[in-house]
Amino acid sequence: MPPRDQVLPERVVLLGIRHHGPGSARMVAAALAAVRPEVVLIEGPPEGDALLEHLPSLTPPVALLLHDEAEPSAAAFWPFAEFSPEWRALTWARANDVPARFFDLPAAASLGAEPSEPRAVVDPLGVLAEAAGFDDPERWWEDVVEHSASADPRALADAVTEAMSALREEFADEVDDRTLRREAHMRQALRKALKETDGPVAVVCGAWHVPALRVLPPATADAALLKGLPKRKVSGTWVPWSHGRLAASSGYGAGIDSPGWYAHLWECADRGDAVPRWFARACSVLRAEDLPASTASAVEAVRLAETLAALRGRPSPGLSEISEAALAVLCNGDEVPLRLVHEKLVIGEQLGDVGEGVPRSPLAADVARWQRKLRFPPALEGKQIRLDLRKDNDRERSKLVRRLDVLGVPWAKPDSTTTLGTFAEAWQLRWDPAFAVALAGAARHGTTVEAAAERVLCQRARDADRVAAAAEVLSIAVGCELPIAVLAARSALDRCAAAATDAVELLGALPDLATTVRYGSVRGTDPELLRVALHGLLARGAVGLPLACRGVDDDTAERALVAVNGADDATRLAADEEHQAMWRKALLSLVGMPDAHGLPTGRATRLLWEAGELDTAAVATRLHRATSWNGGTASDATAFVAGFLRGSASLLAADARLFDLVDEWLSGLAPADFDDALPLLRKAISDFSPAERRLLGERVLGSSATTGAAGSGEWDEALAERLSGHVRALLAGVAG
């Protein structure tokens, strides 16, 4: 006879839970205390069992991080909060000296592998809650399950099992192959536990899986489902996690909408004052932002929330009632402060902690060591810092954040809103718990931040195949203060420059290099080593610039304009007088080059005027020549004017003659030509300040008023309307 299914022994207690639900957590804690099992099986990867000994060193929220040793970027997290049912099971087992094991599918079977079949999309508690008229599954659990008349946690667990069994039958087609394999492994682990002990066995898993564990099919059937699973060598550790990362909005598959609220419910579980304390905290959040929130308002908000719950037939106010009361009473109907409360309290900002004894990679340990040494702790909340590179501690902080960025850990981003001096940097800091994956992956490059970053940069230098790429690596290496990487990048720059024939490419590398030259001495790098490279690129790029702008299309011309802008800034910042003169000569050659595209030519004309190499009369002559077309086209003239105007309107505002030339040309364009010119001109004036745009409009109207018919100074309504229409169309795309 073929083997038959085995009904699960009564000594097995199946505790179906909602992940990270405080109601489920209380049910699990009560059930374990009542049943006193001899072994506890918990949904989670078996590779995590070896790390359970470190539970006393953890302060949730924390996450179990497992990664493929051969490919550390193939990693996954299993988060736990104080109110997670799985965490309550782990801590109960630890406190009562009861073995606890994870019994889900091994991480080795799924790390780095995308599922070939669709995942189940059913939220079982969500379906039950919706059927009962609830919009929040955890709210339904609180109202219907936890406040049930029965105080027996095992009876509650049985009720959940029955409900889930009905759902599994209804949504049988939604159960994918991966879920079936997971449940097969769970049953195999359950069989093993039943052989190891004659006492009670507790199983804590997602409610959706409970029906699949009520009956044990033949072990051979489960073994067949698990045959051929991938095998990898997996390592892991515990890492700090956050309430924000538990939120569904973070992309976490088992995320919840309100981790901060759930943490509050758990904290106040035995006090009975969750609602008043919540509004007290909400008032504190609002007052911290200088928003009015009185004690009297908090009292009134509590009353309103309780009234709403009573009207809706709920045992106590839930998050929906509390949010509505907060909006009406504390926020005066304004959604903005309510969003602040949501971010600070409903989601929450709590970050967990992992003790010193928890194993971690040498690289991660080195990061933690530097953070302690520099008094530079990671924080989830964004923070602006300013570093003075003349101070040793600040300079070391700068090196640390730069080196971590090289390793794919963007803890700090440059703050461009702050005005800085030569020896200052500004950063925006925000630590993301998921950086632990990047550190796990970067561990293959070295055991310290310095060694790993240096190795990565040296490899990037070897891989660089363009001048700009090599210059970027050089700039980063100087900022990280890694001498070996600096020399490698310098060699790469020489190699790429020797092979480059495109003047625009050569000039495009100058801005990064000039900044490196300018501030290299601050970083302990000899600036002359870098200045020689800059002069070499500048010399070759300057010679080839005029020819590089002849007969090119608009996209290439735009690249050339950007390169001319950057090279001009770089020359003034870091080049000596000889090479500055060489650059100005190149610009003069470009301005005089026949058939050169108008965009870089117009820009070169503007730069020469600003440098004093061309006076206003010479500029006016070139502008007149460009706008009168002289064998060219309207688009040629537009390109020259667009390049000439790029950046600011200061020239037109300061010089009436130049303004009149552009005004005359623009007002004389045929409608079709004007429409064609709009995109380039809008881009040209996109950087104009609101004051400059307003001034241009006023000058157009003023010019119209003084150049009426017959030049009598009388207002020419028709001309003014035509010109004003042009200006409105021109500015429409950049009005914001």
CORTA-V603936 format. One line per field, one symbol per residue. phi: phi as a letter, one per 30 degrees, with the letter a starting at -180 (. if undefined). psi: psi as a letter, one per 30 degrees, with the letter a starting at -180 (. if undefined). burial: b if it has 9 or more other C-alpha atoms within 8 Angstrom, else e. Layout:
phi=???
psi=???
burial=???
This chain:
phi=.ddcdcdddddccccdbceicddddddddddddddhdcabcbeldeddedcddcedccbddbbdcbbdddbeddbacbdbcecdeddddddddddchcebbdbdeededbdicdddcdddcdcddddddddciccbeddddddccdcdddcdddddddddddddddddddcedddddddddedddeddddedddddbccdbcbcaeeddeedcdbcdeeddddddcdidebbdccaacbdbbdeddddddjdecdbdbdddddddddceccibddeddddddddddddcicdaddddddddddddddddddcicdadcddddddddddcdchicddddddddddcddjbdcdbbdddddadedddddddddddchbddbddebcbbccddcedddddddddddddedibddbbecddcdbcdcbbbbccadcedeedddddddddlcbddddddddddddddddbbddddddddddddddhbedddddddddddddddcdbcddddddddeeddddddcdddcicdddeddedddddddddddddeddcchcddddddddddddeddddddddbdddddddddddddddddcddiddddddddddddddddidbddddddddddddddihjdbddddddddddddejacddddcbdddeddddddddcddeddddddeedddddcdcddedddddddddddddddcbdeiididdceddddddddddddddedbdd
psi=kkklkkkklffkjjjklkkhkeeeeeeeeeeeeeeilfkkkkklkfffeffffgefgkjlklkkkklkefiffjllkjlklegkeeeeeeeeeefghkkkkkgakkefffkgkkkflklkgkjeeeeeeefggkfjeeeeeeeeeeglfkgjeeeeeeeeeeeeeeeeeeheffjleeeeeeeeeeeeeeeeeeeflfakkkkjlkfffeefffkjlkeeeeeeefkgkkkljklllklkaleeffkefffkegllfieeeeeeeeegegegheeeeeeeeeeeeeefghkkjleeeeeeeeeeeeeeeefghkelkaeeeeeeeeeeeeghgkfefeeeeeeeeeelgkkakklefkklleeeeeeeeeeeeghikkkekkkklkkjffkeeeeeeeeeeeeeeeggiiekkkjffkklaegkkkljkjkkfffeeeeeefffflfleeeeeeeeeeeeeefkgleeeeeeeeeeeeefhjeeeeeeeeeeeeeeeefkfjeeeeeffeeeeeeeeegeffggkjfeeeeeeeeeeeeeeeefeeefgkhlleeeeeeeeeeeeeeeeeefeflleefeeeeeeeeeeeegkkgkkeefeeeeeeeeeffgfkleeeeeeeeeeeffehfaleeeeeeeeeeefkelgeeeefjeeeeeeeeeeeffkleeeeeefeeeeeeegffkleeeeeeeeeeeeeeeefhakggfflkjeeeeeeeeeeeeeefefgf.
burial=eeeeeeebeeebbbbbbbbbbbbbbbbbbbbbeeeebbbbbbbbbbbbbebeebeebbebbbbbbbbbbeebbbbeeebbbbbbbbbbbbbbbbeeebbbbbbbbbbbbbbeeeeeeebeeeebbbbbbbeeebeebbbbbbbebbeeeeeebbebbbebbbebbebbeeeeeebbebbbbbbbbbbbbbeebbeebeebbbbbbbbbbbbebebbbbeeebbebbeeeeeeebbbbbbbbbbbbbbbebebeebbebbbbbbbbbebeeeeebbbebbbebbbbbbeeeeebeeebbbbbbebbbebbbeeebeebeeebbbbbbbbbbbeeeeebbebbbbbbbbbbebbbbeeebebbbbbbbbeebbbebebeebbeeebeebbbeeeebbbbbbbbbbbbbbbbebbeebeeeeeeebbbbbbbbbebebbbbbbbbbebbbbbebbbbbbbbebbbebebbbbbbbbbbbbbbbbbbebbebbbebbbebbeebebbbbbbbbbbbbbbbbbbbbebebebeebbebbbebbbbbbbbbbbbbbebeeeebbbbbbbbbbbbbbbebbbeeebbebbbebbbbbbebeebbbbbbbbbbbbbbeeeebeeeebbeebbbbbebeeeebbbbbbbbbbbbbbbbebbbeeeebbebbbebebeeeeebbeebbebbbbbbeebeeebbebbbeebbeebbbbbeeeeebbbeebbebbbebbebbbeeeee
